[in-house]
């Protein structure tokens, strides 16, 4: 995927809010129509193509939501979900001897912590968080955001790592990357066992 400078994305959004079509914006900025639509997906429009796409999105998302209508988050399922998410985004053992889950998707981090809390019953006073922010971020504002979202006291946040932005737009409204840390090797090993066992069960090995 090609990444564009932030100012191009912001200019496209401003033009979309003024009512210009994705085709006209794309032609003016030298960007594809589909990319413009992706950047401006949250901006309302009366364009027939945009409205048709929005209805299609809603329909498909409802189909996905309906597939988990009867889902129940039991203790066992919480452990499996937490371990599966960790398998995708967690720090690997033995290079890491603690639980370390990182992502910039706030909903994903919140979901992981929710199932981790339910499944493994961690001690709340041992849960820590670390933020990786850009120099363009308001450190206090971002710490408050993640603290409220994850229900982790600000005093349990390590000093953030702050770096200059690359200038390339990866996602609009980026709020930094958050790492959840929990120092308990036994829980880490149990999670490794769960996702390893799950893989063996699926692959029948």
MARBA-3410 file (N, C-alpha, C, O; in Angstrom, 1 decimal):
205
0.8,-1.2,0.0,0.0,0.0,0.0,0.9,1.3,0.0,1.8,1.4,0.8 ~ 0.5,2.2,-0.9,1.3,3.4,-0.9,0.9,4.4,0.2,-0.3,4.6,0.4 ~ 1.8,5.0,0.9,1.5,5.9,1.9,1.7,7.4,1.4,2.7,7.6,0.7 ~ 0.8,8.2,1.7,0.9,9.6,1.2,1.2,10.6,2.4,0.9,10.3,3.5 ~ 1.8,11.7,2.0,2.0,12.7,3.1,0.7,13.2,3.8,-0.3,13.2,3.1
0.8,13.5,5.0,-0.3,13.8,5.8,-1.1,15.0,5.2,-2.3,15.1,5.3 ~ -0.3,16.0,4.7,-1.0,17.2,4.2,-1.9,16.9,3.0,-2.9,17.6,2.8 ~ -1.5,15.9,2.2,-2.4,15.5,1.1,-3.7,14.9,1.6,-4.7,15.1,1.0 ~ -3.6,14.0,2.6,-4.8,13.4,3.2,-5.7,14.5,3.8,-6.9,14.5,3.5 ~ -5.1,15.4,4.5,-6.0,16.5,5.1,-6.6,17.4,4.1,-7.7,17.9,4.3
-5.8,17.7,3.0,-6.4,18.5,1.9,-7.6,17.8,1.2,-8.6,18.4,0.9 ~ -7.4,16.5,1.0,-8.5,15.7,0.4,-9.7,15.7,1.3,-10.9,15.8,0.8 ~ -9.6,15.6,2.6,-10.7,15.6,3.5,-11.4,17.0,3.5,-12.6,17.0,3.6 ~ -10.6,18.0,3.4,-11.2,19.4,3.4,-12.0,19.6,2.1,-13.1,20.1,2.2 ~ -11.5,19.1,1.0,-12.2,19.2,-0.3,-13.5,18.3,-0.2,-14.5,18.7,-0.8
-13.4,17.2,0.4,-14.6,16.3,0.5,-15.7,17.0,1.3,-16.9,16.9,1.0 ~ -15.3,17.6,2.4,-16.3,18.3,3.2,-17.0,19.5,2.5,-18.1,19.9,2.9 ~ -16.3,20.0,1.5,-16.8,21.1,0.7,-17.8,20.6,-0.4,-18.5,21.4,-1.0 ~ -17.9,19.3,-0.5,-18.8,18.7,-1.4,-18.2,18.2,-2.8,-19.0,17.7,-3.6 ~ -16.9,18.2,-2.9,-16.3,17.7,-4.2,-16.4,16.2,-4.2,-16.3,15.5,-3.2
-16.5,15.7,-5.4,-16.5,14.2,-5.6,-15.1,13.6,-5.4,-14.1,14.3,-5.6 ~ -15.1,12.3,-5.1,-13.8,11.7,-5.0,-13.0,11.7,-6.3,-11.8,11.8,-6.3 ~ -13.8,11.6,-7.4,-13.1,11.7,-8.7,-12.4,13.0,-9.0,-11.3,13.1,-9.5 ~ -13.1,14.1,-8.6,-12.5,15.4,-8.8,-11.4,15.7,-7.9,-10.3,16.2,-8.3 ~ -11.5,15.2,-6.6,-10.4,15.4,-5.7,-9.2,14.6,-6.1,-8.1,15.1,-6.0
-9.5,13.4,-6.5,-8.4,12.5,-7.0,-7.6,13.1,-8.2,-6.4,13.0,-8.2 ~ -8.4,13.7,-9.1,-7.7,14.3,-10.3,-6.9,15.5,-9.9,-5.8,15.7,-10.4 ~ -7.4,16.2,-8.9,-6.7,17.4,-8.5,-5.4,17.1,-7.7,-4.4,17.8,-7.8 ~ -5.5,16.0,-6.9,-4.3,15.7,-6.1,-3.5,14.6,-6.6,-2.4,14.3,-6.1 ~ -3.9,14.0,-7.7,-3.2,12.9,-8.3,-3.2,11.6,-7.5,-2.3,10.8,-7.4
-4.4,11.3,-6.9,-4.6,10.2,-6.1,-5.8,9.4,-6.6,-6.8,10.0,-7.1 ~ -5.8,8.1,-6.5,-6.9,7.3,-7.0,-8.2,7.5,-6.3,-8.2,7.9,-5.1 ~ -9.4,7.3,-7.0,-10.7,7.6,-6.4,-10.9,6.7,-5.2,-11.4,7.2,-4.2 ~ -10.6,5.4,-5.2,-10.8,4.5,-4.1,-10.0,4.9,-2.9,-10.5,4.8,-1.8 ~ -8.8,5.5,-3.1,-8.0,5.9,-2.0,-8.7,7.1,-1.3,-8.7,7.2,-0.1
-9.2,8.0,-2.1,-9.9,9.2,-1.6,-11.1,8.8,-0.8,-11.4,9.3,0.3 ~ -11.9,7.8,-1.3,-13.1,7.3,-0.6,-12.7,6.7,0.8,-13.4,6.8,1.7 ~ -11.5,6.0,0.8,-11.1,5.4,2.0,-10.7,6.4,3.0,-11.0,6.3,4.2 ~ -10.0,7.5,2.6,-9.6,8.6,3.5,-10.9,9.3,4.1,-10.9,9.8,5.2 ~ -11.9,9.4,3.3,-13.1,10.2,3.6,-14.3,9.4,3.9,-15.4,9.9,3.8
-14.1,8.2,4.3,-15.2,7.3,4.5,-16.2,7.7,5.6,-17.4,7.4,5.5 ~ -15.7,8.5,6.6,-16.6,9.0,7.6,-17.3,10.3,7.3,-18.0,10.8,8.2 ~ -17.0,10.9,6.2,-17.6,12.2,5.8,-18.8,11.9,5.0,-18.8,11.3,3.9 ~ -19.9,12.5,5.4,-21.2,12.3,4.7,-21.2,12.9,3.3,-20.5,13.9,3.1 ~ -22.0,12.3,2.4,-22.0,12.7,1.0,-23.3,12.3,0.4,-23.9,11.3,0.7
-23.8,13.1,-0.6,-25.0,12.8,-1.3,-24.7,12.1,-2.6,-25.6,11.9,-3.4 ~ -23.4,11.9,-2.9,-23.0,11.2,-4.1,-23.6,9.8,-4.2,-23.4,9.1,-3.3 ~ -24.3,9.5,-5.3,-25.0,8.2,-5.4,-24.0,7.0,-5.2,-24.4,6.0,-4.6 ~ -22.8,7.1,-5.8,-21.8,6.0,-5.7,-21.4,5.9,-4.2,-21.3,4.7,-3.7 ~ -21.2,7.0,-3.5,-20.8,7.0,-2.1,-21.9,6.3,-1.3,-21.6,5.5,-0.4
-23.1,6.8,-1.5,-24.3,6.2,-0.7,-24.5,4.7,-1.0,-24.8,4.0,0.0 ~ -24.3,4.3,-2.2,-24.4,2.9,-2.5,-23.3,2.1,-1.8,-23.6,1.0,-1.3 ~ -22.1,2.6,-1.8,-21.0,2.0,-1.1,-21.3,1.9,0.4,-21.0,0.9,1.1 ~ -21.8,3.0,1.0,-22.1,3.0,2.4,-23.2,2.0,2.8,-23.0,1.3,3.8 ~ -24.2,1.8,1.9,-25.3,0.8,2.2,-24.7,-0.6,2.1,-25.0,-1.4,2.9
-23.8,-0.8,1.2,-23.2,-2.1,1.0,-22.3,-2.4,2.3,-22.4,-3.5,2.8 ~ -21.6,-1.4,2.8,-20.7,-1.6,3.9,-21.6,-2.0,5.1,-21.2,-2.9,5.9 ~ -22.7,-1.3,5.3,-23.5,-1.5,6.5,-24.1,-2.9,6.4,-24.2,-3.6,7.4 ~ -24.5,-3.3,5.2,-25.1,-4.7,5.0,-24.1,-5.8,5.4,-24.5,-6.7,6.1 ~ -22.9,-5.6,4.9,-21.9,-6.7,5.1,-21.5,-6.7,6.6,-21.3,-7.8,7.1
-21.4,-5.5,7.2,-21.0,-5.5,8.6,-22.1,-6.1,9.5,-21.8,-6.8,10.5 ~ -23.3,-5.9,9.1,-24.4,-6.5,9.9,-24.4,-8.0,9.8,-24.7,-8.7,10.7 ~ -24.0,-8.5,8.6,-23.9,-9.9,8.4,-22.8,-10.5,9.3,-23.0,-11.5,9.9 ~ -21.7,-9.8,9.4,-20.6,-10.2,10.3,-21.1,-10.2,11.8,-20.8,-11.1,12.5 ~ -21.7,-9.1,12.2,-22.2,-9.0,13.6,-23.2,-10.1,13.9,-23.1,-10.6,15.1
-24.1,-10.4,13.0,-25.0,-11.5,13.3,-24.4,-12.8,13.6,-25.0,-13.7,14.3 ~ -23.2,-13.0,13.0,-22.5,-14.3,13.2,-22.0,-14.5,14.7,-21.7,-15.7,15.0 ~ -22.0,-13.5,15.4,-21.6,-13.6,16.8,-22.6,-13.2,17.8,-22.4,-12.9,19.0 ~ -23.9,-13.2,17.3,-25.0,-12.8,18.2,-25.1,-13.7,19.4,-25.5,-13.2,20.5 ~ -24.9,-15.0,19.3,-25.0,-15.9,20.4,-23.7,-16.2,21.1,-23.6,-17.2,21.8
-22.7,-15.4,20.8,-21.4,-15.7,21.4,-21.4,-15.4,22.9,-22.0,-14.4,23.3 ~ -20.8,-16.3,23.6,-20.7,-16.1,25.1,-19.2,-16.1,25.5,-18.5,-17.0,25.2 ~ -18.8,-15.1,26.2,-17.4,-15.0,26.7,-17.2,-15.7,28.0,-17.2,-15.1,29.1 ~ -17.0,-17.0,27.9,-16.8,-17.8,29.1,-15.3,-17.6,29.5,-14.5,-17.0,28.8 ~ -14.9,-18.1,30.6,-13.6,-18.1,31.1,-12.6,-18.8,30.1,-11.5,-18.2,29.8
-13.0,-19.9,29.7,-12.2,-20.7,28.7,-12.0,-19.9,27.4,-10.9,-19.9,26.9 ~ -13.1,-19.4,26.9,-13.1,-18.7,25.6,-12.2,-17.4,25.8,-11.5,-17.0,24.8 ~ -12.3,-16.7,26.9,-11.5,-15.5,27.1,-10.0,-15.9,27.1,-9.3,-15.1,26.5 ~ -9.6,-17.0,27.7,-8.2,-17.4,27.6,-7.8,-17.7,26.2,-6.7,-17.3,25.8 ~ -8.7,-18.4,25.4,-8.3,-18.7,24.0,-8.2,-17.4,23.2,-7.3,-17.3,22.4
-9.2,-16.5,23.3,-9.1,-15.3,22.6,-7.9,-14.4,22.9,-7.2,-13.9,22.0 ~ -7.6,-14.3,24.2,-6.5,-13.5,24.6,-5.2,-14.1,24.1,-4.3,-13.4,23.6 ~ -5.1,-15.4,24.1,-3.9,-16.1,23.6,-3.8,-16.0,22.1,-2.7,-15.8,21.6 ~ -4.9,-16.1,21.4,-4.9,-16.0,20.0,-4.5,-14.5,19.5,-3.6,-14.4,18.6 ~ -5.0,-13.5,20.2,-4.6,-12.2,19.9,-3.1,-11.9,20.2,-2.4,-11.3,19.5
-2.7,-12.5,21.3,-1.3,-12.4,21.7,-0.4,-13.1,20.7,0.7,-12.6,20.4 ~ -0.8,-14.2,20.2,-0.1,-14.9,19.1,0.2,-14.0,17.9,1.3,-14.0,17.3 ~ -0.8,-13.1,17.6,-0.6,-12.2,16.5,0.2,-11.0,16.8,1.0,-10.5,16.0 ~ 0.0,-10.4,18.0,0.6,-9.1,18.3,1.5,-9.0,19.5,1.9,-8.0,20.0 ~ 1.7,-10.2,20.1,2.5,-10.2,21.4,4.0,-10.4,21.3,4.4,-10.9,20.2
4.7,-10.0,22.3,6.1,-10.3,22.3,6.4,-11.8,22.5,5.7,-12.4,23.3 ~ 7.4,-12.3,21.8,7.6,-13.7,21.7,8.5,-14.2,22.9,9.5,-13.6,23.2 ~ 8.1,-15.4,23.4,9.0,-16.1,24.3,9.9,-17.0,23.5,9.4,-17.6,22.5 ~ 11.2,-17.2,23.8,11.9,-16.8,25.0,12.6,-15.4,24.9,13.3,-15.0,25.9 ~ 12.5,-14.7,23.8,13.1,-13.4,23.7,12.5,-12.4,24.7,13.1,-11.4,25.0
11.2,-12.7,25.1,10.6,-11.9,26.1,10.1,-12.8,27.2,9.6,-13.9,26.9 ~ 10.3,-12.4,28.5,9.8,-13.3,29.6,8.7,-12.6,30.3,8.4,-12.9,31.5 ~ 8.0,-11.7,29.6,6.8,-11.1,30.2,5.7,-10.9,29.1,6.1,-10.9,27.9 ~ 4.5,-10.7,29.5,3.4,-10.4,28.6,3.6,-9.0,28.0,3.6,-8.1,28.8 ~ 3.7,-8.9,26.7,3.8,-7.6,26.1,3.0,-7.5,24.8,3.4,-8.1,23.8
1.9,-6.8,24.8,1.0,-6.8,23.7,1.0,-5.3,23.1,0.7,-4.4,23.9 ~ 1.4,-5.2,21.9,1.5,-3.8,21.3,0.6,-3.7,20.0,0.5,-4.6,19.2 ~ -0.1,-2.5,19.9,-0.8,-2.2,18.7,-1.2,-0.7,18.8,-1.3,-0.1,19.8 ~ -1.5,-0.2,17.6,-2.0,1.2,17.5,-3.5,1.3,17.3,-4.1,2.4,17.4 ~ -4.1,0.1,17.2,-5.6,0.1,17.1,-6.1,0.1,18.5,-6.0,-0.9,19.2
-6.7,1.2,18.9,-7.2,1.3,20.2,-8.3,0.2,20.6,-8.2,-0.3,21.7 ~ -9.1,-0.1,19.7,-10.2,-1.1,19.9,-9.5,-2.5,20.2,-10.0,-3.2,21.0 ~ -8.5,-2.8,19.4,-7.8,-4.1,19.5,-7.1,-4.2,20.9,-7.2,-5.2,21.5 ~ -6.4,-3.1,21.3,-5.7,-3.1,22.6,-6.7,-3.3,23.7,-6.5,-4.0,24.6 ~ -7.8,-2.6,23.6,-8.9,-2.6,24.6,-9.5,-4.0,24.7,-9.7,-4.6,25.8
-9.7,-4.6,23.5,-10.3,-6.0,23.5,-9.4,-7.0,24.1,-9.8,-7.8,24.9 ~ -8.1,-6.9,23.7,-7.1,-7.8,24.3,-7.1,-7.7,25.8,-7.1,-8.7,26.5 ~ -7.0,-6.5,26.3,-6.9,-6.3,27.7,-8.2,-6.8,28.5,-8.1,-7.4,29.6 ~ -9.3,-6.7,27.8,-10.6,-7.1,28.4,-10.6,-8.7,28.5,-10.9,-9.2,29.6 ~ -10.2,-9.4,27.4,-10.2,-10.8,27.5,-9.1,-11.4,28.4,-9.2,-12.4,29.0
-8.0,-10.6,28.4,-6.9,-11.0,29.2,-7.3,-10.9,30.7,-7.0,-11.8,31.5 ~ -7.9,-9.8,31.0,-8.4,-9.6,32.4,-9.4,-10.7,32.8,-9.3,-11.3,33.9 ~ -10.3,-11.0,31.9,-11.3,-12.0,32.3,-10.8,-13.4,32.3,-11.1,-14.2,33.2 ~ -9.9,-13.7,31.4,-9.4,-15.1,31.3,-8.3,-15.4,32.3,-8.2,-16.5,32.9 ~ -7.3,-14.5,32.6,-6.2,-14.8,33.4,-6.2,-14.1,34.8,-5.3,-14.3,35.6
-7.2,-13.2,35.0,-7.3,-12.6,36.3,-6.0,-11.9,36.8,-5.6,-12.2,37.9 ~ -5.4,-11.1,36.0,-4.1,-10.4,36.5,-4.4,-9.5,37.6,-5.5,-9.0,37.8 ~ -3.3,-9.2,38.4,-3.4,-8.2,39.5,-3.4,-6.8,38.8,-2.4,-6.5,38.2 ~ -4.4,-6.0,39.1,-4.5,-4.7,38.4,-3.3,-3.8,38.7,-2.9,-3.0,37.9 ~ -2.8,-3.9,39.9,-1.7,-3.1,40.3,-0.4,-3.4,39.6,0.6,-2.7,39.7
-0.4,-4.6,38.9,0.8,-5.0,38.1,0.7,-4.7,36.6,1.7,-4.9,35.9 ~ -0.4,-4.3,36.2,-0.6,-4.0,34.7,0.1,-2.6,34.4,-0.2,-1.6,35.1 ~ 0.9,-2.6,33.4,1.6,-1.4,33.0,1.3,-1.1,31.5,0.9,-2.0,30.8 ~ 1.6,0.1,31.1,1.4,0.5,29.7,2.5,1.5,29.3,3.1,2.2,30.1 ~ 2.9,1.4,28.0,3.9,2.2,27.5,3.4,2.7,26.1,2.9,2.0,25.3
3.6,4.0,25.9,3.1,4.6,24.7,4.3,5.0,23.8,5.4,5.5,24.3 ~ 4.1,4.8,22.5,5.1,5.3,21.5,4.3,6.4,20.7,3.4,6.1,20.0 ~ 4.8,7.6,20.9,4.1,8.8,20.3,5.0,9.6,19.3,6.2,9.3,19.3 ~ 4.4,10.4,18.6,5.1,11.3,17.7,5.3,12.7,18.4,4.6,13.0,19.3 ~ 6.2,13.5,17.9,6.5,14.8,18.5,5.3,15.7,18.2,5.1,16.7,18.9
4.4,15.3,17.3,3.2,16.1,17.0,2.1,15.8,18.0,1.1,16.5,18.0 ~ 2.2,14.8,18.8,1.2,14.4,19.8,1.2,15.3,21.0,2.3,15.8,21.4 ~ 0.1,15.5,21.7,0.0,16.1,23.0,0.2,14.9,24.0,-0.7,14.1,24.2 ~ 1.4,14.8,24.6,1.7,13.7,25.5,0.6,13.5,26.6,0.2,12.4,26.8 ~ 0.2,14.6,27.2,-0.8,14.5,28.3,-2.1,14.0,27.8,-2.8,13.2,28.4
-2.5,14.6,26.7,-3.8,14.2,26.1,-3.9,12.8,25.7,-4.9,12.1,25.9 ~ -2.8,12.3,25.1,-2.8,10.9,24.6,-2.7,9.9,25.8,-3.3,8.9,25.8 ~ -2.0,10.3,26.9,-1.9,9.5,28.1,-3.3,9.4,28.7,-3.7,8.3,29.2 ~ -4.0,10.5,28.8,-5.3,10.5,29.3,-6.3,9.7,28.5,-7.1,8.9,29.0 ~ -6.2,9.7,27.2,-7.0,8.9,26.3,-6.8,7.5,26.5,-7.8,6.7,26.8
-5.6,7.0,26.5,-5.3,5.6,26.7,-5.7,5.1,28.2,-6.1,4.0,28.4 ~ -5.4,6.0,29.1,-5.7,5.7,30.5,-7.2,5.4,30.7,-7.6,4.4,31.4 ~ -8.0,6.3,30.2,-9.5,6.2,30.3,-10.0,4.9,29.5,-10.8,4.2,30.0 ~ -9.5,4.8,28.3,-9.9,3.7,27.5,-9.6,2.3,28.1,-10.4,1.4,28.1 ~ -8.4,2.2,28.7,-8.0,0.9,29.2,-8.2,0.7,30.7,-7.9,-0.4,31.2
-8.6,1.8,31.3,-8.8,1.7,32.8,-7.5,1.4,33.5,-7.5,0.5,34.4 ~ -6.5,2.0,33.1,-5.2,1.9,33.7,-4.8,3.3,34.3,-4.8,4.2,33.5 ~ -4.5,3.4,35.5,-4.1,4.7,36.1,-2.9,5.3,35.4,-2.0,4.6,34.9 ~ -2.8,6.6,35.3,-1.7,7.3,34.6,-0.4,7.0,35.3,0.7,6.9,34.6 ~ -0.4,6.7,36.6,0.8,6.4,37.3,1.4,5.0,36.9,2.5,4.7,37.3
0.6,4.2,36.2,1.0,2.9,35.7,1.5,3.0,34.3,1.8,1.9,33.7 ~ 1.7,4.2,33.7,2.3,4.4,32.4,3.7,4.7,32.5,4.1,5.6,33.3 ~ 4.6,4.0,31.8,6.0,4.3,31.7,6.2,5.6,30.9,5.3,6.1,30.2 ~ 7.3,6.2,31.0,7.7,7.4,30.3,7.6,7.0,28.8,8.2,6.1,28.3 ~ 6.8,7.8,28.0,6.6,7.4,26.6,7.8,7.6,25.7,8.7,8.4,26.0
7.9,6.8,24.7,8.9,7.0,23.6,8.4,7.9,22.6,7.3,7.7,22.0 ~ 9.1,9.0,22.3,8.6,10.0,21.4,9.6,10.2,20.2,10.8,10.5,20.4 ~ 9.0,10.0,19.0,9.9,10.1,17.8,9.2,11.1,16.8,8.0,11.2,16.9 ~ 10.0,11.6,15.9,9.4,12.5,14.9,8.6,11.7,13.9,9.0,10.5,13.6 ~ 7.5,12.2,13.4,6.7,11.4,12.4,7.5,11.3,11.1,8.3,12.1,10.7
7.1,10.2,10.3,7.8,10.0,9.1,7.3,10.9,8.0,8.0,11.1,6.9 ~ 6.1,11.5,8.2,5.6,12.4,7.2,4.6,11.7,6.2,4.0,12.2,5.4 ~ 4.6,10.3,6.4,3.7,9.5,5.6,2.5,9.1,6.4,2.6,8.7,7.5 ~ 1.3,9.2,5.7,0.1,9.0,6.4,-0.3,7.5,6.4,-0.5,6.9,5.3 ~ -0.3,6.8,7.5,-0.6,5.4,7.6,-2.1,5.3,8.0,-2.8,4.4,7.4
-2.5,6.1,8.9,-3.9,6.0,9.3,-4.3,7.4,9.9,-3.6,8.0,10.6 ~ -5.5,7.8,9.5,-6.0,9.1,10.0,-6.3,9.1,11.5,-6.8,8.0,11.9 ~ -6.0,10.1,12.2,-6.3,10.2,13.6,-5.5,9.2,14.4,-6.0,8.6,15.4 ~ -4.3,9.0,14.1,-3.4,8.1,14.7,-3.1,8.6,16.2,-2.7,9.7,16.4 ~ -3.3,7.7,17.1,-3.2,8.1,18.6,-1.9,7.4,19.2,-1.9,7.2,20.4
-1.0,7.0,18.4,0.2,6.4,18.9,0.0,4.9,19.1,-1.0,4.3,18.8 ~ 1.1,4.2,19.5,1.1,2.8,19.7,1.1,2.5,21.2,2.0,3.1,21.9 ~ 0.3,1.6,21.7,0.3,1.3,23.1,0.7,-0.1,23.4,0.2,-1.0,22.7 ~ 1.6,-0.3,24.3,2.0,-1.6,24.7,1.6,-1.9,26.1,1.8,-1.2,27.1 ~ 0.9,-3.1,26.3,0.4,-3.5,27.6,1.5,-4.5,28.1,1.9,-5.4,27.4
2.0,-4.3,29.3,3.0,-5.1,29.9,2.5,-5.7,31.2,1.9,-5.1,32.0 ~ 2.8,-7.0,31.4,2.4,-7.7,32.6,3.5,-8.7,32.9,3.7,-9.7,32.1 ~ 4.2,-8.5,34.0,5.4,-9.4,34.3,5.0,-10.6,35.1,4.9,-10.6,36.3 ~ 4.7,-11.6,34.3,4.3,-12.9,34.9,4.6,-14.0,33.9,3.8,-14.2,33.0 ~ 5.7,-14.7,34.1,6.2,-15.7,33.1,5.2,-16.9,33.0,5.0,-17.4,31.9
4.6,-17.2,34.1,3.7,-18.4,34.1,2.5,-18.1,33.2,2.0,-19.0,32.5 ~ 2.0,-16.9,33.2,0.8,-16.5,32.4,1.3,-16.5,30.9,0.6,-17.0,30.0 ~ 2.5,-16.0,30.7,3.0,-15.9,29.3,3.1,-17.4,28.8,2.7,-17.6,27.6 ~ 3.7,-18.3,29.5,3.9,-19.6,29.1,2.5,-20.3,28.9,2.4,-21.2,28.0 ~ 1.6,-20.0,29.7,0.2,-20.6,29.5,-0.4,-20.2,28.2,-1.0,-21.0,27.5
-0.2,-18.9,27.9,-0.7,-18.3,26.6,0.0,-19.0,25.4,-0.7,-19.3,24.4 ~ 1.3,-19.2,25.5,2.0,-19.8,24.5,1.5,-21.2,24.3,1.3,-21.7,23.2 ~ 1.3,-21.9,25.4,0.7,-23.3,25.3,-0.6,-23.3,24.7,-0.9,-24.2,23.9 ~ -1.5,-22.3,25.0,-2.8,-22.3,24.4,-2.8,-22.1,22.9,-3.5,-22.8,22.2 ~ -2.0,-21.1,22.4,-2.1,-20.9,21.0,-1.3,-22.0,20.2,-1.6,-22.3,19.1
-0.3,-22.6,20.9,0.4,-23.7,20.2,-0.5,-24.9,20.1,-0.6,-25.6,19.1 ~ -1.2,-25.2,21.2,-2.2,-26.3,21.3,-3.3,-26.1,20.3,-3.8,-27.0,19.6 ~ -3.8,-24.8,20.2,-4.9,-24.5,19.2,-4.4,-24.8,17.8,-5.2,-25.3,17.0 ~ -3.2,-24.4,17.5,-2.7,-24.6,16.1,-2.6,-26.1,15.8,-3.0,-26.5,14.7 ~ -2.1,-26.8,16.8,-2.0,-28.3,16.6,-3.3,-28.9,16.4,-3.5,-29.9,15.6
-4.3,-28.4,17.2,-5.7,-29.0,17.1,-6.3,-28.7,15.7,-6.9,-29.6,15.1 ~ -6.1,-27.5,15.2,-6.6,-27.1,13.9,-5.9,-27.9,12.8,-6.5,-28.3,11.8 ~ -4.6,-28.0,12.9,-3.8,-28.6,11.9,-3.7,-30.1,12.1,-3.1,-30.9,11.2 ~ -4.3,-30.6,13.2,-4.3,-32.0,13.5,-2.9,-32.6,13.6,-2.6,-33.6,13.0 ~ -2.0,-31.9,14.3,-0.7,-32.4,14.4,-0.4,-32.9,15.9,0.7,-33.3,16.2
END
